[in-house]
Amino acid sequence: MVMTETSTVTSKSMVNIPASIRKKSFRKKYGIHKGDKLAFVETEHGLTVIWIPPLSEVYGSGVHERHKIIQAIHELETEHRGEAHE
């Protein structure tokens, strides 16, 4: 089943997750909770929203690539902070 919901962008470029997606069952399904990060990825087909798991959940899954993973996450966070100040 494909679910489509809409949300309005505010004057401060903020977007709310629609109530139907925030419901408890969807929270369990997608694992999205207060304070989690979402990535907006631009593709040739449009924007895709991807949940970024906290480091505590991925720790150990890429032991051999740990340094690269942490570096990439810090780069994303720095980029997002820069965009937020624009």
Phi, psi and omega in degrees: 000132177258126179255135176236126177229158178239157177213146181264135177282130181279175179296341178259020179062028178264150180230131176269143173285127182304147184305321182295333179274333180283347182305155185307317183296323179287326177300317178293318183295316185259346178071024182268127181226167179308133178090349179290159179255142175239138177258136175256110185255123179273127178235177179293343181261356181131202180266143174236135178259128182233130176286132177257113181294147177296153180306325182298333180275336182256353181301128180098339182284340179225049186311318183286340181247015186309312182300316180294321180295312181296318179299317180296319179295317178296321178297317178298315181296318178297317178298317181294321178295320178298318180293326181292333181272354181282000000 
